[in-house]
């Protein structure tokens, strides 16, 4: 059995839903994981934000606008009268629920309940569309099997037990449709796997059923060797290792959720990235196999804050690093890059939510300098730190203000911290050197 995940763009219009139907209707048994229709999650976040700010009339207006869009989709997608009416009633119940939620005092629980409705809508509508096309499909709720624990990690035992039970209860269906992103938390409340979490849902399911392959379908034909928004003539990479894909996803390649490969890596279940609009394209195949050496791809991650922390003592400041790391652990703030000396440490974070509190605690025993509007440029490829052409990178970046370098922490990754204003030119310079010159690193 395979697991196929389709992103918001893939189910974002009636035309695209028809494309998806043609892709999945191949006679093979599968589980289909869907994101919310494109634009829906953003609209639901706006509804939640309006509630948080006490603007309930505005929230109701947003709810009504979104409702009208869904009624239009149902009208044009479902010509079968009973299925049309069943779907219309379901959609009405979802929007009635949203109107109830916006009347309640806002909380993280209310926010989670609001933003999870997009996947509920897309899966119900699409499953009824497949039924209309006489496809043998069963809609199953992610809330019946997908759960995270107290550490916000997938509860593997719970997921395995409940998903296996559900499939065994309904063995005669060709396809099962379920929601990505949506889950329960350890208390049994509605929660989610954060933005992009539908990818993660797909590989978690893939690991549970020991899938033949997990496919992530989106609007681009795989991992590209550079960011096509800023660099012309990029191309899809046909093969990546799990390690290479994980590095690229974490450091800015938006096509894949950073956690996606983790559940399937040890089970050696391939992950294939495909383009819904161009299904005949090969895409990118991610496995444990290694193909070539040298730089395969370049990615960039914005929204980075650099923090320089200098010890109040001059030399041999025993325990200095320990105290620094304990503060970041206390505020559950991850560190991306780090360089150290005897009396100072420079590091970067991508989540500045607790920056004020972190800074106040650090200043009790050190001086702190903060620089924002920074970008991490990441170069990824198997064994690149040992590749003979790698040192030449720094020659072509002599005009770029490189603030930090992470080199050697991973054999597959070199990371550079630059000013965000220099990102586009840096990506283009690297692209010209790595991919466009005659001496291509490979």
Helices and strands as residue ranges (DSSP letters): E 2-6, H 14-24, E 30-34, H 40-52, H 56-77, H 81-101, H 108-115, H 117-132, E 137-139, G 142-144, H 156-169, E 175-179, E 182-184, E 190-192, H 197-209, E 213-218, E 239-241, H 242-250, H 262-265, E 270-275, G 276-278, E 284-287, E 297-311, H 320-330, E 338-340, E 344-349, H 355-362, E 366-380, G 384-386, G 390-392, H 393-396, E 404-410, E 413-419, G 420-422, H 423-431, I 432-436
